[in-house]
Amino acid sequence: MAPFPVLIIGCGVAGPVLAVLLKRKGYTPIVFEKVEQLGDVGASLMLMPNGLKVLNLVGVTAEIEKESVPLEGFLDCSSDGEVLGVSEEPKFFKEKYGQHAMGVKRTGLNLKLKDMVINMGIDLREGWELEDIEEKEDAVTAHFKGGRSVTGAFLIGCDGIKAASRGILLKNKGPSEGLPLFSGLTQTAGLSSTPQAMKGKPYMRNFYGEGVHMITYAVSPKVTSWALTLPEETRSEASWGLITAEEMDERKRKLLAHLELWNDTAPAQLIQSAPRMIKFGLFDRDEMRPDQWHTSRCVLVGDAAHPTSPHLGQGANQALEDCYHLSQSLPDLGLEDGHQRIFAELKESLPAIFEAYAKKRQPRTSALVRGARTQGQMRVVTAGPEECKKRNEKVASAWKDTEAVAAKSRPRSPLTTLKSVSDQGSPRQLDLPGSVENALNTVGLVTQGTAINLSPTGELSTPSLPSLPVSDPAAPSHVSITTNAALPTSQIPGDPLRPFQETQTEGLRLIYRPFNEPEVSADVVLLHGLTGGSEKTWLDEQSRVYWPFDLLAKDVPNIRILAFEYDADVTKLLGAISQYNLRSHSEALLSDLAALRDNTNTKSRPIIFIVHSLGGLVVKKALCLSESSFEAHLHQVAHCTKAIAFLGTPHRGSDLASFGLVIANILKAAGKRVNTEILGLLKPGNQVLVDVEDSFGIWLRNKQSFDLTCFYEELELPGIGKVVPKESAKISGYIQMPIHANHRDMARFASSCDSGYMRVLGEVRRWLTHIRTPSIGWILSRKLFESKVTAALRSIAFPEMNSRGDDINDAAAETCDWIFRHQTYKTWLSQHQGLLWIKGNPGSGKSTMVKHVLKSYEHGNLTARTVLLSFFFHGRGSALQRSPLGLYRSILYQILDQLPEMLQKFTKLFEEKEDNIGKYGEDWGWLENELKNIFVSYLSQAAKIN
């Protein structure tokens, strides 16, 4: 038993779940609830797959499934009956994410969680209202009303939007934040018998009226939950207090008055038949910084940390995500003999654990809080019919957004595994879809109209709730919120991704396929080394980023990504007798890849291989087999292969003996014993190695045009050193690049800012510019669009756009290089932001210096994700050369030239203006202020994209 218990304040949703998760890890939780007895609280919750996955860890999901009904669709309607958007995407949540989305009665869920806590022997104390918290160096004491106090190792605040724990923590850290702010909106909610028109169609329905919004969804086969939002000046308490019987009739009359002119009668039926209703004000709090989420002994979870209005349906789901991540951050206390030691070490590490948890969760939850706030403001429109019509048009437009179509159609990421601990302490596995740090867009879905692109923060995949588009310019730089919506399933390609399964260890796997197949530029094929399968090789274990899907598919969306699985046993890989030897693996890769490309009519598409360690041997052999094959579809693979990225792959060079030693190091790095049998395979006379290296060398020399980059490790593995030294990792005559990691980690990237990932991404992008060979069908389908692109670009281009920069003389040899050694310049460069002001008298060479710096970037100092933009004002030049308008046009042109996603957006804007106003140059032209706004918007978006 732990020396001190863990004090959990609040027994709503997060408190009980966290108590169970921590008990399974060896802690002794005590749960405190301020009400005397938990009972009827609130109406319902919509649990999305991310929330249900966490509940499944504590064994509650199966009970919920017995009573509730899976969500099958989304439907948005106006009050006059117009369908603004519809989708049956939720039908596929179980298949795609492993869990349905389901509405549940809040009271039923709370009581289930309470019973679970009691049945597990966890101490639950009802009627204990927190008054103060006293922190000491190695413990924390919670003081409750009535003079009661309990001391614990640490305290977790799970007590909701009016959390006492939050107020006390903020007060102890500095100024108190005061009471929550009333949003000006109230909701009335209830549980009613499902109207006949809604039976058999368990959809989430949003009804948009004038000054009113209503949402409905099923919580059981016969019961529908509903909530109606209205603007009210009267402040209502932030509680789930029940309306008394005396208030019922009057409240119903007021609500029904708002629905008198509605075309659909089902909403009115729900209100009229409600046996009870709950009215509550919608309150808000400002988002807290990560450092405000915790102290050295206390930490906040759920609404206590990030209270959110219900407009995104993510409050409870995010609280459950918090529970998962916090519990995962805390160490297992282990068996009895190590229990005390680990607990003692925990005392020192708690502040760092809490800090890491808060930094991981705050960006995601903060974006959702802002999104919910904006959503509520946009849903309830009181400015008259015309404004309501505009609101409805925005809703309908969001459903028709072509970018949403592409995002919606992105496949989910491969199954990854999260560990939980059973009651007995033994590990068990929980399959979750996608890299758990994925934010919303990496699974191709959105939350209530917001698609959130997150840095790796360990989030659970979240599917969509369709609604109004949200725009939040105040979002942090690594969080962008863009317009999106759920889409009809008919627009979603079938079987876009086959997830990895532990029982499927061999063959080709589809990781990502774009929505618009004709626009795919290349097939990118990944091969792992001896460290295990594809997941283990390419997955960063700490952040849970599976970068081929989570990063590459986002940064280069016009590629198909595949991974080849094979048995990487070296005795089989290099053995001459085994039926699963190197040749067999290479033949399997070749035949699988050729068959897929043949079956999908993509056999002429360029191929890029990305391989780690000895996976390079499999690719080399496969290309040689392809080259010598008389079968056209097999021969085509070598012909279409345009580039290879070797990550830590040893190449023989002229010394086969040292080559064998390098492979022996790889085996050690993979945790394999280098026994006599393996050493025999690596001796200089091994014909397997000789044939592969010689044949590939000949094949490479015969290629007319081929891109190849060898990445080598910069860090050593403890006890081994550098597994594949730089000399062994190179192929003479081809590019070499370092990755600042050891041999195992050089193929795992935690974020898009990882320098190794940026280099790999940069090479892939560079190769794509060389090899892009679109099909005739693609060319025909793009012909009209390209003419519009040309017209759009011409509208902002001007003849003298680059002439001033071209006229500036180049710096004389070595005259300007001193700037690269100047401390001010190096400091500015390392900060990756801000301005650098180069001052000087007229004619002192400022322009020459700036041009010299620009050329240094162009000649190799650019990172893979850098967008280089420049404009030289010319005081004696044309009007555009010396004006802000010229600046905007020039910089915009450069952004569009470097970022295809921005070019498509600008072309769409240009096309809309020509459709609505007339021909550019005759009926309209760009205004300075108009281009300024576009310039600022695109520049901001370019910074987020890159």
N, C-alpha and C positions, 0 to 999 in steps of 0.2 A: 504494500500500500504506500502511496506517495506521502512524504512528510506533511505536505499541505494539500488541501483539495483545490480544485479549480472552481471559482465562483462564476456562475453564469446567471446574468440578470435578465429575466424575461422567459416566459414559457409559451410564446406564440408558435411560430414555425421554426425560426432559426435556432432558438435556444434548445429545444429537445433534440433536434438533429445533431447539433454540435455536441451535445452531451453524450449521445450514443457514439459518435465518431471518436471522441476523445477517450471514452471508457474502453473502447476496443484497442486503443493504443496504450493502455495501462494507466491512464489518469483516473482520478477520483473526482468526478464533477458533482457539484451541488447546484440545483436549479432553483432560483428564487422568482416567485411571481407575486405581484402586488395585490391582485384580486383574491378575495377569500376563497373562491372556488371557481375554477375554469368552467365555463358553460357556453351559453349562446352568444357568439360574437361574430358580427358581420354577416355578409351575404355569401359571397363566393370568391373563388380565385380561378384564374385561367393558368393552369400549369403547362408550360411548354416543355419540349423534350429535355432542355438543359436542366430545368428544375426537377423533372421526374427522374432523371438519371441520378441525381443526388439522393432523392428519396428512395430510389431503388437500392442504394448502398445500405440503407437502414431497414430495408425490407417492407416498406410501406406501399410501394407502387402497385404490387399485385392486388392488395386490398382495394386501392382506388379504382383499378381497372374493373373490378367486379361490380362496383356501384355506379360508376360514371359511364359516359359514352364518348368515344373518340371524336374529336372535331374532324369534320369532313370537308369544310369549305369556308370561304370568306365571301361576304356579300355586302356591298355598299350601295345604299339607296338614298334618293332624295325624298322629302316628305310628300312629293306629288307622285311617287311611285316609279320615278325614273331609275333604272339600274345604272349606277355609276361604274361598277366593276364587280367582277365575280371570278372566283378561282376555286378549284377543288384540290389544290396543292396539299392541304393537310392530310388528305387520304394517304399520301405517300410518306408521311413523316416517320411512321414505324419502320418502313423499309429503308428509308434514307438515314435516319438518326437513331434507330433502335428503340424509340419510344414514340407514342402518340402525343398529341396535345389534348388535354382534357380539362373541362370545367369541373370544379369540385366545390361542395359546400364547405365554407370556411370552418363552421362549427364542427362538422364531421372530421375534417382533417386535424383540427386542433385536438379533439378528443382522442383520435387515433394516436397522435404523437404523445399525448399525455400518458395514455395506457402503455405505450412502448417504453417510455421512461420508467414508469413504475415497475413494469414486468422485468426490466433489466436490473432492478435493484438500485436504481439511481435515486438519490435523495432529492425529492421535490418538496419545496416548502412554499405553500400558498399563503397569501396574506402577509407577505414580507415586502414592505415598500422601502426602497432604497432612499436614504437621506444624505449620506456622505461617503466618501472614499478616502482612506488614509494609506498612503504608500510608504513603504520602507525599502531598505536596500534589497532585501531578499524575500519580501512578502507584501501582501496588501490586505487591508482590513476594510470590510464593507459594514457600514453602520446603517441600521434599519430603524424605522419608527418603533417606538415602544422600548427603546434602550437596548435593543438586541444588536450584537456584533458577531461577525464571523471572519476569521483570518484564513487566507488562502495563498497559494503560490502566485496566482495571477487572476485577473478578473476580465470577463468578456461581457460587454454590454450588448444585449440583444432585445432591448426593451422599446423599440419602435420609434415613431416620429417625435413623440414627446418624451424621449428617453431621458430619465433622470441621470443615467450614466454619462450620456453625452454632455449634459449641462454641467455636471460636476467636473468632468475632464477638462472642458474648455475653461471653466472658472479657475481651476487649478493651474492651467497653462497661461492664463492671462484674462483679458476682459470677457465677461459673459456675453453670449449672443442673444439672450432674451427669448421671448416666446416665438413660436412659428408664425409666419405671415399668412394671413388669410388671402386666398387667391381671388376672391370675388365670385367663386363658383361653389355651388353645392350639388351634391348628388343624393338622389333618393333611389334606394335599391330594394329589391325584393326577390322572392322565389315563388313562382306561380306555375300552375299547370300549363303544360305546353299547348298553345292553340293548335287547332286542327291544321291550319295552313303551314305550321312549322314542323309538324310531326314527320318523322322519317327523314328529316333534313337537318342534321345537327351542324348548322353553320354558325359562325360568328357573324352577326349582322350589325352593321352600323347604319343608323338612320340620321340623316342630316336635315334639320328643319331650321326655321328662323328663330334664333335665340334659344335653341334647344338641340341637344344631341342625345341619342339613346343607343345603347349597345345591349345585345342579347346573345346568350349562348346556353346550350343545354348543360345541365349538371347531372342528369340522370335520364333514362329513357322517357320519363314522363314529366320532368320538372325543368323549367327554363329559368335561368337567372337573368335579371335585367337591371340596368342602372340608367337613370335619366339625369343629365347634367343641365343645370340652369344657372344663369347669373343672378346673384342675390347680394344686396348690400349688407344684409344682416349677417354678422359674424356668427358662425355656428361652431360648436366645439369640435375639436379634432378627435372625434371618438366614433365608435361603432354603436352608439347607444340606440336602443330600440324605441321607435315611436309608440306612444301609448295608444290604447284603443280609442280614446276620446279624440285623438288627432287624426285618426285614420281617414274618416270620411272627408274632412276638410282638405286634407293633403291630396287625396285622390281627385277631388274636384279641381284643385289647382293644376294638378299634373295633366288631367284629361283636357283641360281648357287649352293647353298648348298643342294638343294632338287633334283638335276638332276638325281641322281641314286636311289631315293626313289621308292619303289615298289608301294606305295599308291599315287595316283595322286590327291586325295582330298585336301591335304595341299597346293599343288601348285595352285590348282584352287582357293582356298581362297585368296591367295596372289594376284594372277593375277586379280581377280575380285574386289578387294578392291577399293572403290571409294576414300577413304582417309586412311592414315596410320599415326601412331604416333610413334616416336622413342624417347626413354628415357633411360638414364643410370640408372643402379641399384646401389643405394648408401646404405651405412651402417653406423651405429653408435654403439658404445659400449653400453652395457646394463647399466642402471643407478641403483644405490642402491635405496631402497624405500625412504630413507630420502632425496634423490635428486629429487624426484617427486613433492615436495611441499615445501612451506614456511608456515608461519603462516596465510597468506592471499591469497596464490595462490596455484593452483594445476594443474597438467598436465593430459591430457586424450588422448588416442589413440596414433597415431604415434608421437605426441609431447613427450610422455613419453617412448614409446617402439617402435620406428620405425623398421619396418620389411620388408624384401624383399618379393615379392609376391609368393614365391615358395611353401608356405603352404596354400595359399588362406585364411588366417585368419586375415589379417590386419584390414579390415573393421569390421569383426565379433568381433574381440577383442576390437576394439574401442567402438562398441555398448555394449559389456559386461561392459566396463568401465562406460559408461553412466548409465547403470542400477544400478551398485553397488554404484557409487558416489551419485546418486539421492536417493537411498535407505538409504544411510548413513546420509543424511541431514534430519533434522526433518521437519515435516509438520508445517507450520506457523500457521495453524488453523484458527479459526473464528476471526472476527475483534477484539473482546474484549480481546483475548489472544495473538493477533498478535505481539504487541510491546514487551510484556514480553518474548515470545519465541525468538524473534529476538535479544533481548538484551542478553539472555542467550547464543545464538549461537555465539556471539562475543567471548565469553570465551572458548567455546568448539570446535571451528573450527580447531585449530592445532591438537587436538586429533582425530577429525573426518578424517582429511586429512591423518594423520599418519596411522590410521587403514585401510583406503581405500588402501593406497599405499602398505602396508604390505600384504594385502589380494591379490592384483592383481599382484604385481611384480614377484612372483615365477612362476606363470603360463605363463605370457607374456614373461618373460625372457627365459623360456624353449622353447617357440615357436619361438622367435627371433633366438636363436641359431640353432634350428632345420631348420628354413628357410635358414639360412646362409649355413649350411652344405649341405642342399638339393640342393642349387644352385651350389655349388662346385662339387657335385657328378653328377648332371644332364649333365653338359656340359663338356664332356671328349675330350681333344685335343691331347692325347698322342698316337694316332694311333688305328688301327682296333682291336688289341689284347686287349687293355685296354677298348675299347668300348664293346667288347664281354664280358669281365669280369663284366662291369657295367650292361649289359643286363642280365647276369646270376644272379646278385644280385637282380635285379628287379623281375625276374621270381621266384627266390628262396623265396623272401619275400611273394609272393602270395601263395606259397606251404607250408609255415611255419606251422607246426602242432600246435605250441603254438598260432599262429594267429587264427587258426581255433577255438581253445577253447575260446580265447578272443572275437572273433567275435560273437560267439554263446551265449555269456552271455546276459541274458535278460536285458532290460532296467529297471530302478528303478520305483517305484510307482509314480503316479502323486502327485506332491506337488503343493501348491498354493502360488503364488506371488501376492502381493497386488499392485495395481496401483490406481491412483486417477483420476477421471473423470474431465471434465472441470468445473463442478459445485462443485468439492471438495468431492463428495461422493465416498466411496471406492467401487471398483469392483474387481472381481477375474480374475486372469489369470492362467490357468492350464499349468504347465510346466512339462515335463517328468523328473523324477529323482530328487534327491536332488540337489538343485541349486549349491551347493558347489562342486558337482561332477566334477571331472576332466574327462579326456577322457575315461580312461579304465573302469570306473564304469558303463558306459552304454554299455560296450563291443565293442566299436568301436575305431578307431584310426584316427589321423589326419595326412595325407600325410606320412604314414609309421611310425609315432611315436605314441607310446602309453604312455601317461603321467600319472603317479600315483601322485596325489597331496594331500598334507595335506588339511584339509577343508578350503577352501578359498572363498567359495560362488560363484563358477563358474557355468555357464550354460552348460548343456550337449552339447558336440560337436561331430558330426559324422565324418565319414572318407573321406579323399581324398587319394587314394592309390598312392604310389610311392616308391622311394628307401628307404631301411632301413637306420635309422639314429642312430648313437651312439655318445653320448656326455659325456665323462667322467668328464667334468668340471661342470656338473649339480649339483645344491645344493643337500644336503643329503636327503631331503624329496622329491626330484624330480628325477625320473629315466626314461630314454628314452630307449626304447627297440625296437628291430626289430618286425615289424608287417605289416599286409597288409589286404586289403579288400578281401572278399572271395565270391565264388559263393553262391547264396541263397540256392541251393540244400543241402548245408552242414549245414544249420541253422535249428534247430528243430522248429516245428510249435508251435505257441502260448506259448512261454516260460514264459510269465508273464501276468497276468491280473491286470491292474493298478487299484488302489483304485479310486472309484468315490463316490462323496458325496451322490448319490442316492442309493448306495449299502452299507448298514450299517450292514449286517449280513452275516454270512457264512465264509467258508474257502477261503483264498486268497493265490495264489502262488506268492511268492516274488522273489525267485531265484531258478533256476534249472541248474545244470552243463550241459555242452555239452555231456559228456560221462556218460550217465545214469547208466550203469552197475557198475561204480566205485564209486557211491554215498555210503557213509558210514552210513549215518543216516538222518532221517527227524528231523529238528529242528522246533518246533511249538511254536509260540509266542501268548500269551494272554494278553490283556490290562486290566487295572483296571477300576476305576470309573472316571478317568480323561478324558475319551472320547474314541475315536476309536484308531485303531492301529497307524495311522499317528501321532496323538496328543501325544500318550504315548511314542513312541520310537523315535520321531523326535526332535532333538535339534533345538529350534526355532531360536537361534541367528546364528548358523553356517549353518543351514538347512541340517544337516547330518541326514539321516535316516539310522541309524547304522546297522540294520539287512542286508540291501543291500549294503550300501556304505562301510562298514567296514568288517562285518562278512563274507559276500560272497567272499570278496577278501582274507581274512586271512585264511578261511577254505573253499576252493572252492569245496571240495568233499562232500558237504551236500546239501540237498534240504531244502529251508526255506519257511515256511508257516506261515500265521497269521490268527487267528480266530477273526471275528468281531461279537459282540453281543450287545444287548441293556443292558447297565450297570446301569439302573435305579434300585436303591437299593430296592424300594418297590416292584418291580417286581422280582428282583434277589432273595430276601429272603422271599417273600410272599408265603403263602401256597395255595392261590386260583388262582392267575394269571396264564394264560396259558403260559406266558413267564417267569416263575419262574426259580429258580436255576436248578431244575431238567431238565426243558425244554432246557435251554442253554447247559447243560452238555450232554444231549441226542443228541442235534444238533451237538456239537463238535465231539462226539463219532461216530455218523453215517456219518458225512461229511468226517472225517478223514479215517474211515474204507472204505468208498466207493472210495475215491481217491486212496488209497493204493491198493484196489482190482482192480480198473480199470486200474491202471498203472503197475500191476503185481509186486508190491513192498510191499505186505502185511507182509512179514517176516522181513522187514528192521527195525533196531533199531530206537527208538523214544527218543528225548530229548525235554522236555518242558522248556521254559523260560517264567516266568509269573510275572506280576507286581501286587502288592496289592491284591485286592479281586478277581482278575483273578485266583488266586490260589485256591479259593473255587470251581470255575467251573472245574478246572483240577482235584482236589481231588474227586469231585462227579463223574466226567466222568470215572475216573479210577476204582472207586468202582462199577459203573454200568457195566463197561466192564468186570470186574472180575466175576460178578454174571450172566453175559449173557450166554444163551445157544446157541446163534448164533456165529458160529465159527469166522466169520470175525470181529464181535464186540469184542469177547473175546480176539482176537489176539492183540488188541491195548494195553491192560494192560500187556499182556505177553511180548510185544516188548518194552514197556517203560522202559528205562534203567537209566534215570537220570532226575532230575528236578532242575532248578535254581529258587528259590523263591526270588524275589526282593521286599522287604518290605511287605511280606504277613504275616498277623497275624495268629498265631497258638494258639489254646485255652489253651493248658497246663492243669492245674487243676483249673483254675479260669475263669469260663465262664462269670461272671459279668464284670471283667476287660477286657475280650475279647470284650464284647459288647461296652465298652467305647472306645476301640481302633478303632473299626469300625466306631463309631460315629466321631472320629477324622479324619478318612479317608474321610468321607463324607464332613466334614468341609473343608478339604484340597482341595477337588474337587469343592468347591464353592457351595455345596448343603446345604439347610436348614435342620437342624435336628429337624423335627417336632414331634408331638405326635405319629403319625402313625409309623414313623421310629423308635422312641425309643421303641415302643411296639414290633417291630420286633427284637430288640436287647436285650430284657430282658432275664435273665438267663434261663427261661423255653422254649425259642424258640427251637422248635424241629428241625427246619431246620439246625441250627448251630450244635446242639448236634449230629444229625445223620451224618453230613458231617465229623466232627472231629473224632467221634468214629469209623466210617466205614473206614476212611483213615488210622487211627492208626492201625487197625487190618490188613488192606491190606499191610501196610508198614512192619509190623512185620513178615508177612508171605513171604515176598520177600527174596529169597535166596541171591541175590547179587543186590544191588541197590545203586546208587550214588545220593546224595542229598546235596545241599549247600544252606544255608540260608544267604542272603545278607541283612544287616541292614543299616539304614541311620545314618549318623554321625551329620548332621546339622539339625537345627530346622526350622520350618516354622514360620514366624512372626505371633504372636497372637495365635498360636496353640502349638508350641513346637515340639518335636519329635512325629510324628504321630504314628508310630509303634516302640515303644522302643525295645532295643536289646533283652530284656527278652521275649517280645511277639513275636519277629521275629525268635526265634530259635526253633528247634526241637531237643530234647535231643539225644545225640549220633551221631549227624551229624555236618558237618563242618559249621562254621559261618565265614563270612567275612564282613568287613565294606565297605561302599561306601561313599566317602566324598561328600555328597550332601544331600539335603532335600528329603522328600518323593516323591515329584513330579518329581524332577530332577534326581533321582537316576536311572531312566530307560532311560535317555537321555545322549548320549555321543557325544561330539563334534569332537573327533579325535581318532585315534588309540593309541595316547599317553595318553589318559584319563585313570587315575588309575582304575576307576571303570570298564571301558571296558576291560582293561588288565586283571583284575581279572575274569570277566565273560568269556572272551576268554580263559584264562588259564584253567578254569574248563571244558569248552567245549572240548578243546584239550585233556585234561587229560582223560575225559570220553571216547572220541573217541578211545584212545589207549586201553581202557578196553573192549569196546563193539564191536570193528570192527569185523564183521562177514560177510565176502564177500560171495556172492552167488556162486554156482558151475560155472555158466557161467563166472562170473568175474575171478574166479580162473583159469579156462581154458584159458581165453583170456590173462591172465597175466603170465602164466606159462613160456612161452618162454622169456618174458621180464625179469622175475625174475632171470632166469639163467644167462642172460647177466648182470644184476645188480650184482649178486654174483661175476661173473668174473671180472667186473670192480672194485669192492671193493677189491678183492683179489690182484689186480695189484698194489695197493698202500699200503695195509696192510703189516705189518711185525711182527714176533713173539714177539719181545722185545718192542713193541710199548708202552705198559703200565707198563712194569716191573719196570722201575726206580721210577715212582710214587708210585707203590705198595710197593717197598722196603723201602721207607722213613717212618720212625717211626711216629706214630700219636703223637700229642702233649700231654704231661701229663695234667691231669685235671687242668683247669683254668690257665695254664701257658702262653697261647698265647692270651687269650681273651682281653688283654689290647689294642691290635691293633684296636679293634672295637670301642674303646673310644678315640683313638688318633685323634687329630684334623686334622692332615694331611690326614689320611685315610678317615675321614668323609667328608672332603672337596672334595677329589678326587671322592668319591662315589657319592656325590650330583651333581657333574658336568657331570656325565654320559659320560665322554670321557677323553682321555689323558692317560699317563703312570704313574704308581706308582712304584717307584724304592725302593726296600727293600735292604739296604746295610748292610754288616757285614763281619767280618773276617771269614776265612775258619773254618768250624765246629761250627759256632755260632748259627746255627739253621734257616738259611734263607729258606731252602727247607721245613723244618718242618712248618715254619710259613706260607709259601705259600700254602702248602697242607691243613693247618688248615683253612685258608680263603676259599679255594675251597670247603672244606667239609661244611662250614657254608652256602654257596650258595646251595649246593646240598640238604641240610636239611631244606630249607625253605626260604632262602633269595633271591631266583630267582623270578623275575617278569615273567609274562606270556610270554613275548616276548624276553626273554634273551636267547642267545645261549652261552653256557659255553664251552670254548676251553682251553686246557692246554697241555704243553709239557715240560718235565724235561730233560734237557741235562745231559748226563752221561759221564764224561771225561774218565772213565775207561771201558765204555761199548763197544758195537759193533759199526761198522762204521756208521750205521744209527742212533744210539742213540746219537752220538756226532757230527752230521753234519747237515748243512742246509737241505740237501735232506731228511733226516729223519724227520726234523721239518715239511717240506712241506707235506710229505706223511701222517704224523700223524694228523696234523691239518685239512688237506683236508678230511681225513677219518671221523673225528668228525663232520665237517660241513655236509658232505653227510649223516651221520647217523641221524642228527637232522633236516635237511631241505630236505624234499622229492623233492621239485622243483629243488634243486641243484643236487640231486642224479640223477634225470631223465636227466638233461642236461649233466652231466658227463658220464652217461651210453651211451648217444647218441654219444658223442665224442669218447669214447672207441670203440664203435661199428664201427664208421667210420674209425678209424685207423686200426682196424682188417680187414675191408673190403678192404682198400686201400693198406695196407702194408703186412698184414699177421698175424699170431698168436702171441699173446703177450708172451714174454719169449723166443720165438724161432726166430722170425723175427724182433722184435723191443722191446724196453724197454723205460721207462720214463726217460727223461733227466732232470738234475737238473734245468736248466734254463727254460725248458718247464713247469715243475711243479711249478716253482716260479711264472711264468706268470698266470697260472691257479689259484694258491693260492691267488695272489693279486686280481685277478678278482672276484673270488668266495667270498673272504672275504669282498670285497666292496659290492657285491650284497647281501650278507647275512646281512650286516648292514642296507641296504635299505629295505629288506624284513621285518626285525625285528625292 
